[in-house]
Amino acid sequence: MTEQQVTDWAAAAGHRTTVEQIDDPEGFVAECDVAPGALAFGRTAEEAQDEMRTVLLDWAALRLERGYRLPPVRGTVAATAS
């Protein structure tokens, strides 16, 4: 899978992210339903969403490194590590 494909997957997955306010100094947490376990925090909702972009790229890279497929997201194709 190319770097561009991973970037495209992460961008598509970012549209499946939810951000919620939490009672914590960080303020907000972002979660993505297609990337189980991926969490990002921020003082604002925008910071949490921005951090999630980086988390999704790292989540995808680790999954591919371990030989797992990326889950399909909004028309993207699940791919294995190459």
N, CA, C and O atoms as a GROMACS GRO file, in nm:
protein
  328
    1MET      N    1   0.086  -0.117   0.000
    1MET     CA    2   0.000   0.000   0.000
    1MET      C    3   0.090   0.123   0.000
    1MET      O    4   0.187   0.129   0.076
    2THR      N    5   0.059   0.219  -0.084
    2THR     CA    6   0.143   0.337  -0.094
    2THR      C    7   0.112   0.435   0.018
    2THR      O    8   0.008   0.428   0.083
    3GLU      N    9   0.206   0.526   0.039
    3GLU     CA   10   0.187   0.630   0.141
    3GLU      C   11   0.064   0.714   0.109
    3GLU      O   12  -0.010   0.753   0.199
    4GLN      N   13   0.042   0.741  -0.019
    4GLN     CA   14  -0.075   0.820  -0.059
    4GLN      C   15  -0.205   0.746  -0.028
    4GLN      O   16  -0.303   0.808   0.015
    5GLN      N   17  -0.207   0.615  -0.047
    5GLN     CA   18  -0.326   0.537  -0.015
    5GLN      C   19  -0.355   0.541   0.135
    5GLN      O   20  -0.471   0.550   0.176
    6VAL      N   21  -0.251   0.533   0.216
    6VAL     CA   22  -0.268   0.541   0.362
    6VAL      C   23  -0.320   0.680   0.399
    6VAL      O   24  -0.409   0.692   0.483
    7THR      N   25  -0.265   0.783   0.338
    7THR     CA   26  -0.310   0.920   0.364
    7THR      C   27  -0.457   0.937   0.323
    7THR      O   28  -0.534   0.999   0.396
    8ASP      N   29  -0.494   0.882   0.209
    8ASP     CA   30  -0.633   0.888   0.164
    8ASP      C   31  -0.725   0.813   0.259
    8ASP      O   32  -0.835   0.859   0.290
    9TRP      N   33  -0.680   0.696   0.305
    9TRP     CA   34  -0.761   0.618   0.400
    9TRP      C   35  -0.781   0.698   0.528
    9TRP      O   36  -0.893   0.707   0.578
   10ALA      N   37  -0.674   0.756   0.581
   10ALA     CA   38  -0.683   0.833   0.705
   10ALA      C   39  -0.775   0.954   0.688
   10ALA      O   40  -0.850   0.988   0.780
   11ALA      N   41  -0.770   1.018   0.574
   11ALA     CA   42  -0.858   1.132   0.548
   11ALA      C   43  -1.004   1.087   0.547
   11ALA      O   44  -1.090   1.154   0.606
   12ALA      N   45  -1.033   0.976   0.482
   12ALA     CA   46  -1.169   0.923   0.479
   12ALA      C   47  -1.214   0.881   0.619
   12ALA      O   48  -1.328   0.906   0.658
   13ALA      N   49  -1.125   0.816   0.693
   13ALA     CA   50  -1.158   0.773   0.829
   13ALA      C   51  -1.183   0.893   0.919
   13ALA      O   52  -1.265   0.887   1.011
   14GLY      N   53  -1.113   1.002   0.893
   14GLY     CA   54  -1.133   1.123   0.972
   14GLY      C   55  -1.275   1.174   0.968
   14GLY      O   56  -1.321   1.239   1.062
   15HIS      N   57  -1.347   1.145   0.859
   15HIS     CA   58  -1.486   1.185   0.849
   15HIS      C   59  -1.577   1.099   0.935
   15HIS      O   60  -1.695   1.131   0.954
   16ARG      N   61  -1.523   0.989   0.986
   16ARG     CA   62  -1.600   0.900   1.074
   16ARG      C   63  -1.563   0.922   1.221
   16ARG      O   64  -1.592   0.838   1.306
   17THR      N   65  -1.499   1.034   1.249
   17THR     CA   66  -1.454   1.067   1.385
   17THR      C   67  -1.561   1.145   1.459
   17THR      O   68  -1.624   1.235   1.403
   18THR      N   69  -1.579   1.111   1.585
   18THR     CA   70  -1.667   1.187   1.672
   18THR      C   71  -1.583   1.253   1.780
   18THR      O   72  -1.483   1.196   1.826
   19VAL      N   73  -1.622   1.371   1.820
   19VAL     CA   74  -1.552   1.446   1.924
   19VAL      C   75  -1.651   1.477   2.035
   19VAL      O   76  -1.762   1.524   2.010
   20GLU      N   77  -1.610   1.449   2.159
   20GLU     CA   78  -1.696   1.474   2.274
   20GLU      C   79  -1.620   1.552   2.379
   20GLU      O   80  -1.499   1.534   2.396
   21GLN      N   81  -1.692   1.638   2.449
   21GLN     CA   82  -1.631   1.710   2.560
   21GLN      C   83  -1.624   1.616   2.680
   21GLN      O   84  -1.717   1.540   2.707
   22ILE      N   85  -1.512   1.622   2.751
   22ILE     CA   86  -1.494   1.539   2.869
   22ILE      C   87  -1.458   1.628   2.988
   22ILE      O   88  -1.412   1.741   2.971
   23ASP      N   89  -1.480   1.576   3.106
   23ASP     CA   90  -1.448   1.648   3.228
   23ASP      C   91  -1.303   1.617   3.265
   23ASP      O   92  -1.276   1.536   3.354
   24ASP      N   93  -1.213   1.682   3.196
   24ASP     CA   94  -1.070   1.656   3.211
   24ASP      C   95  -0.997   1.782   3.166
   24ASP      O   96  -1.050   1.857   3.085
   25PRO      N   97  -0.878   1.805   3.215
   25PRO     CA   98  -0.804   1.924   3.170
   25PRO      C   99  -0.783   1.929   3.019
   25PRO      O  100  -0.773   2.038   2.962
   26GLU      N  101  -0.778   1.814   2.953
   26GLU     CA  102  -0.762   1.814   2.808
   26GLU      C  103  -0.886   1.868   2.739
   26GLU      O  104  -0.873   1.929   2.633
   27GLY      N  105  -1.004   1.849   2.794
   27GLY     CA  106  -1.125   1.908   2.741
   27GLY      C  107  -1.207   1.825   2.644
   27GLY      O  108  -1.328   1.812   2.661
   28PHE      N  109  -1.143   1.768   2.540
   28PHE     CA  110  -1.217   1.695   2.437
   28PHE      C  111  -1.143   1.568   2.399
   28PHE      O  112  -1.020   1.561   2.404
   29VAL      N  113  -1.221   1.466   2.360
   29VAL     CA  114  -1.164   1.340   2.311
   29VAL      C  115  -1.227   1.310   2.176
   29VAL      O  116  -1.347   1.328   2.156
   30ALA      N  117  -1.145   1.263   2.084
   30ALA     CA  118  -1.192   1.222   1.951
   30ALA      C  119  -1.175   1.071   1.938
   30ALA      O  120  -1.074   1.016   1.981
   31GLU      N  121  -1.274   1.006   1.879
   31GLU     CA  122  -1.271   0.863   1.852
   31GLU      C  123  -1.316   0.839   1.709
   31GLU      O  124  -1.395   0.916   1.654
   32CYS      N  125  -1.265   0.731   1.651
   32CYS     CA  126  -1.303   0.697   1.515
   32CYS      C  127  -1.357   0.554   1.514
   32CYS      O  128  -1.288   0.462   1.558
   33ASP      N  129  -1.478   0.535   1.464
   33ASP     CA  130  -1.541   0.403   1.470
   33ASP      C  131  -1.474   0.298   1.382
   33ASP      O  132  -1.493   0.179   1.405
   34VAL      N  133  -1.395   0.338   1.283
   34VAL     CA  134  -1.327   0.240   1.198
   34VAL      C  135  -1.184   0.212   1.243
   34VAL      O  136  -1.114   0.133   1.180
   35ALA      N  137  -1.142   0.278   1.352
   35ALA     CA  138  -1.007   0.257   1.406
   35ALA      C  139  -1.019   0.231   1.556
   35ALA      O  140  -0.990   0.319   1.637
   36PRO      N  141  -1.061   0.110   1.593
   36PRO     CA  142  -1.081   0.078   1.735
   36PRO      C  143  -0.956   0.106   1.818
   36PRO      O  144  -0.845   0.066   1.782
   37GLY      N  145  -0.977   0.174   1.929
   37GLY     CA  146  -0.867   0.204   2.020
   37GLY      C  147  -0.795   0.334   1.990
   37GLY      O  148  -0.714   0.379   2.070
   38ALA      N  149  -0.824   0.394   1.878
   38ALA     CA  150  -0.760   0.520   1.841
   38ALA      C  151  -0.831   0.635   1.912
   38ALA      O  152  -0.950   0.657   1.892
   39LEU      N  153  -0.757   0.707   1.996
   39LEU     CA  154  -0.811   0.821   2.069
   39LEU      C  155  -0.718   0.939   2.052
   39LEU      O  156  -0.597   0.923   2.038
   40ALA      N  157  -0.776   1.058   2.053
   40ALA     CA  158  -0.697   1.180   2.048
   40ALA      C  159  -0.762   1.281   2.142
   40ALA      O  160  -0.884   1.284   2.158
   41PHE      N  161  -0.678   1.363   2.204
   41PHE     CA  162  -0.726   1.460   2.301
   41PHE      C  163  -0.685   1.600   2.261
   41PHE      O  164  -0.587   1.619   2.190
   42GLY      N  165  -0.761   1.698   2.309
   42GLY     CA  166  -0.727   1.837   2.284
   42GLY      C  167  -0.802   1.930   2.377
   42GLY      O  168  -0.903   1.892   2.436
   43ARG      N  169  -0.751   2.052   2.389
   43ARG     CA  170  -0.818   2.151   2.474
   43ARG      C  171  -0.946   2.202   2.407
   43ARG      O  172  -1.038   2.249   2.474
   44THR      N  173  -0.950   2.190   2.274
   44THR     CA  174  -1.070   2.228   2.200
   44THR      C  175  -1.110   2.111   2.112
   44THR      O  176  -1.032   2.018   2.091
   45ALA      N  177  -1.231   2.116   2.060
   45ALA     CA  178  -1.276   2.010   1.968
   45ALA      C  179  -1.188   2.007   1.844
   45ALA      O  180  -1.157   1.900   1.792
   46GLU      N  181  -1.148   2.124   1.796
   46GLU     CA  182  -1.064   2.132   1.677
   46GLU      C  183  -0.926   2.069   1.702
   46GLU      O  184  -0.872   2.000   1.616
   47GLU      N  185  -0.869   2.093   1.821
   47GLU     CA  186  -0.740   2.033   1.855
   47GLU      C  187  -0.750   1.881   1.859
   47GLU      O  188  -0.661   1.811   1.810
   48ALA      N  189  -0.857   1.830   1.917
   48ALA     CA  190  -0.876   1.685   1.924
   48ALA      C  191  -0.891   1.627   1.783
   48ALA      O  192  -0.835   1.522   1.754
   49GLN      N  193  -0.966   1.695   1.697
   49GLN     CA  194  -0.984   1.648   1.560
   49GLN      C  195  -0.852   1.652   1.484
   49GLN      O  196  -0.820   1.558   1.410
   50ASP      N  197  -0.775   1.758   1.500
   50ASP     CA  198  -0.645   1.768   1.433
   50ASP      C  199  -0.550   1.658   1.479
   50ASP      O  200  -0.479   1.598   1.398
   51GLU      N  201  -0.549   1.631   1.609
   51GLU     CA  202  -0.463   1.525   1.664
   51GLU      C  203  -0.506   1.389   1.610
   51GLU      O  204  -0.422   1.301   1.589
   52MET      N  205  -0.637   1.370   1.589
   52MET     CA  206  -0.687   1.242   1.539
   52MET      C  207  -0.631   1.213   1.400
   52MET      O  208  -0.611   1.096   1.365
   53ARG      N  209  -0.606   1.315   1.320
   53ARG     CA  210  -0.548   1.292   1.187
   53ARG      C  211  -0.413   1.220   1.199
   53ARG      O  212  -0.386   1.126   1.125
   54THR      N  213  -0.330   1.265   1.292
   54THR     CA  214  -0.201   1.202   1.315
   54THR      C  215  -0.218   1.061   1.372
   54THR      O  216  -0.149   0.968   1.332
   55VAL      N  217  -0.310   1.047   1.466
   55VAL     CA  218  -0.336   0.916   1.527
   55VAL      C  219  -0.381   0.816   1.421
   55VAL      O  220  -0.336   0.701   1.423
   56LEU      N  221  -0.467   0.857   1.329
   56LEU     CA  222  -0.515   0.765   1.225
   56LEU      C  223  -0.402   0.721   1.132
   56LEU      O  224  -0.397   0.605   1.092
   57LEU      N  225  -0.313   0.812   1.098
   57LEU     CA  226  -0.198   0.774   1.015
   57LEU      C  227  -0.111   0.672   1.088
   57LEU      O  228  -0.068   0.573   1.028
   58ASP      N  229  -0.085   0.696   1.216
   58ASP     CA  230  -0.004   0.602   1.295
   58ASP      C  231  -0.076   0.469   1.313
   58ASP      O  232  -0.014   0.363   1.305
   59TRP      N  233  -0.206   0.473   1.338
   59TRP     CA  234  -0.286   0.352   1.356
   59TRP      C  235  -0.279   0.267   1.230
   59TRP      O  236  -0.259   0.146   1.237
   60ALA      N  237  -0.297   0.330   1.114
   60ALA     CA  238  -0.294   0.258   0.986
   60ALA      C  239  -0.156   0.199   0.960
   60ALA      O  240  -0.144   0.084   0.917
   61ALA      N  241  -0.051   0.277   0.985
   61ALA     CA  242   0.085   0.229   0.961
   61ALA      C  243   0.117   0.107   1.047
   61ALA      O  244   0.176   0.010   0.999
   62LEU      N  245   0.078   0.112   1.173
   62LEU     CA  246   0.103  -0.001   1.262
   62LEU      C  247   0.026  -0.125   1.217
   62LEU      O  248   0.080  -0.236   1.217
   63ARG      N  249  -0.097  -0.106   1.179
   63ARG     CA  250  -0.179  -0.219   1.132
   63ARG      C  251  -0.117  -0.285   1.010
   63ARG      O  252  -0.108  -0.407   1.003
   64LEU      N  253  -0.076  -0.204   0.914
   64LEU     CA  254  -0.014  -0.257   0.793
   64LEU      C  255   0.119  -0.324   0.823
   64LEU      O  256   0.151  -0.428   0.766
   65GLU      N  257   0.196  -0.264   0.913
   65GLU     CA  258   0.325  -0.322   0.953
   65GLU      C  259   0.307  -0.462   1.011
   65GLU      O  260   0.392  -0.550   0.994
   66ARG      N  261   0.197  -0.482   1.081
   66ARG     CA  262   0.169  -0.612   1.143
   66ARG      C  263   0.096  -0.708   1.049
   66ARG      O  264   0.061  -0.818   1.089
   67GLY      N  265   0.075  -0.665   0.924
   67GLY     CA  266   0.015  -0.753   0.826
   67GLY      C  267  -0.136  -0.756   0.823
   67GLY      O  268  -0.195  -0.842   0.759
   68TYR      N  269  -0.200  -0.663   0.893
   68TYR     CA  270  -0.346  -0.657   0.894
   68TYR      C  271  -0.396  -0.566   0.782
   68TYR      O  272  -0.322  -0.483   0.730
   69ARG      N  273  -0.521  -0.585   0.747
   69ARG     CA  274  -0.585  -0.501   0.646
   69ARG      C  275  -0.640  -0.375   0.713
   69ARG      O  276  -0.670  -0.373   0.832
   70LEU      N  277  -0.652  -0.271   0.633
   70LEU     CA  278  -0.723  -0.152   0.680
   70LEU      C  279  -0.871  -0.172   0.650
   70LEU      O  280  -0.907  -0.220   0.542
   71PRO      N  281  -0.957  -0.136   0.743
   71PRO     CA  282  -1.100  -0.151   0.718
   71PRO      C  283  -1.145  -0.055   0.608
   71PRO      O  284  -1.095   0.057   0.599
   72PRO      N  285  -1.240  -0.097   0.524
   72PRO     CA  286  -1.288  -0.006   0.420
   72PRO      C  287  -1.362   0.112   0.482
   72PRO      O  288  -1.434   0.099   0.581
   73VAL      N  289  -1.343   0.228   0.420
   73VAL     CA  290  -1.408   0.351   0.468
   73VAL      C  291  -1.459   0.428   0.348
   73VAL      O  292  -1.380   0.468   0.262
   74ARG      N  293  -1.588   0.449   0.341
   74ARG     CA  294  -1.648   0.533   0.237
   74ARG      C  295  -1.589   0.509   0.098
   74ARG      O  296  -1.544   0.601   0.031
   75GLY      N  297  -1.590   0.386   0.058
   75GLY     CA  298  -1.545   0.354  -0.076
   75GLY      C  299  -1.396   0.325  -0.090
   75GLY      O  300  -1.350   0.289  -0.199
   76THR      N  301  -1.319   0.341   0.017
   76THR     CA  302  -1.178   0.304   0.007
   76THR      C  303  -1.168   0.153   0.011
   76THR      O  304  -1.257   0.086   0.063
   77VAL      N  305  -1.063   0.101  -0.041
   77VAL     CA  306  -1.043  -0.044  -0.049
   77VAL      C  307  -0.952  -0.088   0.063
   77VAL      O  308  -0.846  -0.029   0.085
   78ALA      N  309  -0.992  -0.192   0.135
   78ALA     CA  310  -0.906  -0.249   0.236
   78ALA      C  311  -0.785  -0.309   0.168
   78ALA      O  312  -0.798  -0.376   0.065
   79ALA      N  313  -0.670  -0.287   0.222
   79ALA     CA  314  -0.546  -0.335   0.159
   79ALA      C  315  -0.456  -0.400   0.263
   79ALA      O  316  -0.465  -0.372   0.382
   80THR      N  317  -0.370  -0.487   0.215
   80THR     CA  318  -0.274  -0.550   0.303
   80THR      C  319  -0.140  -0.481   0.285
   80THR      O  320  -0.118  -0.408   0.189
   81ALA      N  321  -0.051  -0.506   0.378
   81ALA     CA  322   0.083  -0.449   0.368
   81ALA      C  323   0.152  -0.508   0.247
   81ALA      O  324   0.131  -0.624   0.212
   82SER      N  325   0.235  -0.427   0.183
   82SER     CA  326   0.307  -0.479   0.066
   82SER      C  327   0.455  -0.471   0.088
   82SER      O  328   0.533  -0.510   0.001
   0.00000   0.00000   0.00000
